[in-house]
């Protein structure tokens, strides 16, 4: 078998480091890739099994860091593992060429990316406090969960609780704030359609995962019968799901998970979505390395809308994330994240964090 065209780009080592944030317990795995030239690339996903890691190591042997598509087609590893490998290979390639990943992918379509912060809390009051803190930190767009209900198909009760929640968080956020209502795929199509119709005057950015995607006809009815835009895809594991949604005219915002699909595959999904005039807002609830990957992705997409950013409320978690990849990558100013400017993903990874915050969960 012939060797790589550029021996300096040959991948020679691959290692995985599971870490966990000390307070939130948010866990993710960091993949480190080394090339013969000495360039090191990093990727991230939720988890990589030992079997997946062994498969990746076997697949990259003798290959260049620029050959992701060739490697992907011959692998049976999980999609999250492939997503992390994709990020790491692009990071190493960018460092080898001394260019940001978005330059390697054809140049930026923008200079900054709008930020959407995911707000979590058990009560309306807790959500309001978190929104107020996030607004102080520069955030202007918020992903708010739909209230939990005791029974399904009780639209009147759900509508009242949701309206009260949105009123509470809007008051805490102040003027100039935008909201995404997050159902997490938990609602029945009937309840989801009722909420989508009721909140048309609220001008939500979109209604996220209003119901499960087990029935495309139900998703189509929600999208067709209401003005409120709908977003789907953060639970999708196959790219074909997005093609079906687009063909059915059942989606307004693509929500592919950066830690499941990676940069390359979301770019392909986004190219398809662009022909349907559908925007892309990748889902992200992992660590700061994936944030850097998402920003490089955002810079390369003409139809990018907004980038979700996990909210680290506890100071210990914020310190860990800042130590891992630097403070600037997740710094929000006036509702926007700045693009990383350095080569590769544009961050300097502090490997001391790998051992200090190592996750022992199998």
C-alpha angles and dihedrals in degrees: 000000000000118000126241118296089234110034091194089065094051112126112234108169140024127187135174128215120189113206135179131203110241100231109021090038088219104163132200138159124238119211119207120199125190126198130201090253090060095253111143123205129193132205136173142209138153098269141342119204121218089248091054092047091051090049092051092049091052093046097052095049109123093358131121124245087242095061103081097132092052091050095044095055093056097046133091094189119127119279094245090056090050091048091055091046090050091054093046094049093049090046091053092045092051092049091049091052093038092235135114115259091248089058091050087052094054107286135293124300091198142013098229139017127230112241130225116191122208110228120204131188143128097234138035089247093053090049091050092052091049092048091050091051092047091049089053087053092057101268120141104168123061137192106215124190121234110245118264114252131206094223139025125243094027094126097164093055092043092047093052093049093046093048090051090049094051092047090052096049093042089056091050093047097048130203122341096032127131130204141207116199110221119205094168091217090291101118130088114244089251095054091042092052091048092053093045090053095043095052098047090106089053091067095220116192084237144315107256122219094337093180141354118287095232089109118040091189090063091049090050092052092052091050096042099044098048139054093218109102116238130215126204139170113069090112094042118116099181126059089220089073089070092049090054092048092049094048090049092050087234101130139061101174127038111222102185113165112246089209092054104038103025126205102300099049094045088052088057092048090048092052089056092045091051091065088059094045090245121149128228124227108166118217114238129174101151137084136311096269088063088047089058090047091049092051092051088049091049091052091055098049122087090197098046113138113177138334121235114225125194113240113233103200100172116077091225091058092048090051092050093050092046092049092048099053108000132270098265099064093070098030110125122202122183090343097309139104118215120232116253109253103197127090120284112001087348098240137108108227117213105215092192086078090064093071098032094056100027116156115223095192113120 
